[in-house]
Amino acid sequence: MKIAVIGTGYVGLVSGTCFAETGNTVTCVDIDQVKIDRLTHGEITIYEPGLEKMFLKNLRDGRLKFTTDLKKGIEGAQIVFLALPTPPGEDGSADLKYVLGVADQLGHILEDYKVIVDKSTVPVGTADKVKDAIAKHAKVEFDVVSNPEFLREGVAVEDFMKPDRVVIGSSSDRAKKVMGDLYAPFVRQGNPVIFMDEKSAELTKYAANSFLATKISFMNEIAQLCERLGADVDMVRRGIGSDDRIGKRFLFPGIGYGGSCFPKDVQALIKSAEEVNYDFQILKSVEKVNEKQKTHLIPKIQSHFNYDLNGKHFALWGLAFKPNTDDIREAPALYIIDSLLKSGATVSAYDPEAMNNVKSLLKDTIQYSMNPYEALKDADALIIATEWSEFRTPDFDQIECQLKNKVIFDGRNLFDKNNLKSLGFNYLCVGR
Ligand SMILES: NC(=O)c1ccc[n+]([C@@H]2O[C@H](COP(=O)([O-])OP(=O)(O)OC[C@H]3O[C@@H](n4cnc5c(N)ncnc54)[C@H](O)[C@@H]3O)[C@@H](O)[C@H]2O)c1
């Protein structure tokens, strides 16, 4: 099939590459000329395990193309995916200006029947708005489908190639057939393609992310209780996770969820509920708990240094909002850095993939280290904000040599606390 993907960010680039991998010819469109030039010349623009190899192969074989020209990009395509940003507006609701802006443009340039697919995370009713925006100027038939994306950054290629499920919201048999054919190679093992109406598909995505965010905030509150009651959240996690009804995943406490999805999607669902006079109380609490959790380590750090961080220097391991990505949107590490700098402290940071993104954002307000051990030099303590695998079994002798004090604040509970105690470290973590 011939496919166009509008918006070549995390979702657009992964989707486009994976569709090309199954034999489709894909043109990815973006307004960012620099991004399109880099991609056209074989330079990958995001870090995502397994993506670069697949991207280069499909680029070389001519199945993957890039352009900034929307009209050229959709030429001959049967399906046009919208993988555009839906950031929070001022009131927290999803801002649809990118999605509706492109829909309006499509109305002017459609020349033959196409299936237009919302892959962005959008509030209930957006498929209708997209339909109306295109219909205003379109002279040909088209269908609008809601096909929310569930990939997780860090394992996005795997998730896309073997999705747990594919959700397709459509009331058109013609569009359903096209979408079913497109996704058939991705669900050969029998995972379901679930057809539903557009509104249910739109809500499914928000419900999924909000439920997962709820699980995280719930465990973070249990961790808070553990700290106050002297229980160990690791034990509680294992105790409840072995119950099938609860499940083992998403029960790890930490310093809050971040990223480009959970924070904004929880906010947007609260707002959508308000718009239909429903007070989504659980989600409001989930958000409040997460806000507090992002700086959970700060009072521990302050208390350890007698509430005077002025002139103190900290090593920070991990900047990305989670491991295996370079994405720093809403990363808890950024909140920690902000709080430390405001208290007069300085920071040396290391992250395997996210350093360039942080450099563009924070410039020289912090120091950047070439490796985790360099960051430790003359630091008063080590802070861990992201659970990258390479931090899990570090050389504790080196840590001891480089740090001024044997103190580790671990926001991701990476180490065995008894082991750290026996090594003489002062180890402060979450809920243990
Ligand atoms: N990142 C994720 O893990 C993830 C997962 C599932 C769903 N989503 C959803 O997918 C959507 C896209 O997310 P993302 O993380 O890929 O965003 P992103 O910011 O990484 O990428 C969006 C891209 O769209 C481009 N763009 C903006 N306006 C454009 C226009 N008029 N024409 C062409 N391109 C344009 C931007 O330049 C950017 O490259 C969002 O709604 C998000 O909530 C994201």
The ligand as an SDF file (V2000), in Angstrom:
LIG
                    3D

 44 48  0  0  0  0  0  0  0  0999 V2000
    5.4410    9.6290   22.1130 N   0  0  0  0  0  0  0  0  0  0  0  0
    4.7260    8.5900   22.4730 C   0  0  0  0  0  0  0  0  0  0  0  0
    5.1990    7.6630   23.1610 O   0  0  0  0  0  0  0  0  0  0  0  0
    3.2910    8.4720   22.0400 C   0  0  0  0  0  0  0  0  0  0  0  0
    2.6400    7.2330   22.1480 C   0  0  0  0  0  0  0  0  0  0  0  0
    1.3260    7.1340   21.7270 C   0  0  0  0  0  0  0  0  0  0  0  0
    0.6570    8.2550   21.2460 C   0  0  0  0  0  0  0  0  0  0  0  0
    1.3040    9.4620   21.1830 N   0  0  0  0  0  0  0  0  0  0  0  0
    0.5770   10.6000   20.6290 C   0  0  0  0  0  0  0  0  0  0  0  0
    0.9840   10.7750   19.2790 O   0  0  0  0  0  0  0  0  0  0  0  0
    0.9860   12.1740   18.9220 C   0  0  0  0  0  0  0  0  0  0  0  0
    2.3750   12.5630   18.4370 C   0  0  0  0  0  0  0  0  0  0  0  0
    3.2900   12.3750   19.5080 O   0  0  0  0  0  0  0  0  0  0  0  0
    4.8680   12.3850   19.2920 P   0  0  0  0  0  0  0  0  0  0  0  0
    5.4780   12.0150   20.6010 O   0  0  0  0  0  0  0  0  0  0  0  0
    5.2120   11.6190   18.0740 O   0  0  0  0  0  0  0  0  0  0  0  0
    5.0910   13.9560   19.0040 O   0  0  0  0  0  0  0  0  0  0  0  0
    6.4250   14.6700   18.4670 P   0  0  0  0  0  0  0  0  0  0  0  0
    6.3810   16.0290   19.0220 O   0  0  0  0  0  0  0  0  0  0  0  0
    7.6000   13.7860   18.7070 O   0  0  0  0  0  0  0  0  0  0  0  0
    6.2040   14.7260   16.8730 O   0  0  0  0  0  0  0  0  0  0  0  0
    5.2670   15.5160   16.2380 C   0  0  0  0  0  0  0  0  0  0  0  0
    5.8340   15.9570   14.9030 C   0  0  0  0  0  0  0  0  0  0  0  0
    4.8160   16.6720   14.1780 O   0  0  0  0  0  0  0  0  0  0  0  0
    5.4540   17.7180   13.4530 C   0  0  0  0  0  0  0  0  0  0  0  0
    4.4640   18.6930   13.0260 N   0  0  0  0  0  0  0  0  0  0  0  0
    3.8810   19.7070   13.7270 C   0  0  0  0  0  0  0  0  0  0  0  0
    3.0040   20.3700   12.9430 N   0  0  0  0  0  0  0  0  0  0  0  0
    3.0380   19.7960   11.7180 C   0  0  0  0  0  0  0  0  0  0  0  0
    2.3720   20.0190   10.4920 C   0  0  0  0  0  0  0  0  0  0  0  0
    1.4810   21.0080   10.3600 N   0  0  0  0  0  0  0  0  0  0  0  0
    2.6460   19.2280    9.4450 N   0  0  0  0  0  0  0  0  0  0  0  0
    3.5590   18.2200    9.5570 C   0  0  0  0  0  0  0  0  0  0  0  0
    4.2100   17.9490   10.6910 N   0  0  0  0  0  0  0  0  0  0  0  0
    3.9690   18.7170   11.7600 C   0  0  0  0  0  0  0  0  0  0  0  0
    6.4990   18.2450   14.4150 C   0  0  0  0  0  0  0  0  0  0  0  0
    7.4910   18.9770   13.7410 O   0  0  0  0  0  0  0  0  0  0  0  0
    7.0150   16.9220   15.0180 C   0  0  0  0  0  0  0  0  0  0  0  0
    8.1050   16.4140   14.2610 O   0  0  0  0  0  0  0  0  0  0  0  0
    0.5310   12.9020   20.1800 C   0  0  0  0  0  0  0  0  0  0  0  0
   -0.8550   13.0890   20.1170 O   0  0  0  0  0  0  0  0  0  0  0  0
    0.8560   11.9320   21.2970 C   0  0  0  0  0  0  0  0  0  0  0  0
    0.0380   12.0990   22.4260 O   0  0  0  0  0  0  0  0  0  0  0  0
    2.6100    9.5800   21.5510 C   0  0  0  0  0  0  0  0  0  0  0  0
  1  2  1  0
  2  3  2  0
  2  4  1  0
  4  5  1  0
  4 44  2  0
  5  6  2  0
  6  7  1  0
  7  8  2  0
  8  9  1  0
  8 44  1  0
  9 10  1  0
  9 42  1  0
 10 11  1  0
 11 12  1  0
 11 40  1  0
 12 13  1  0
 13 14  1  0
 14 15  2  0
 14 16  1  0
 14 17  1  0
 17 18  1  0
 18 19  2  0
 18 20  1  0
 18 21  1  0
 21 22  1  0
 22 23  1  0
 23 24  1  0
 23 38  1  0
 24 25  1  0
 25 26  1  0
 25 36  1  0
 26 27  1  0
 26 35  1  0
 27 28  2  0
 28 29  1  0
 29 30  1  0
 29 35  2  0
 30 31  1  0
 30 32  2  0
 32 33  1  0
 33 34  2  0
 34 35  1  0
 36 37  1  0
 36 38  1  0
 38 39  1  0
 40 41  1  0
 40 42  1  0
 42 43  1  0
M  CHG  2   8   1  16  -1
M  END
$$$$
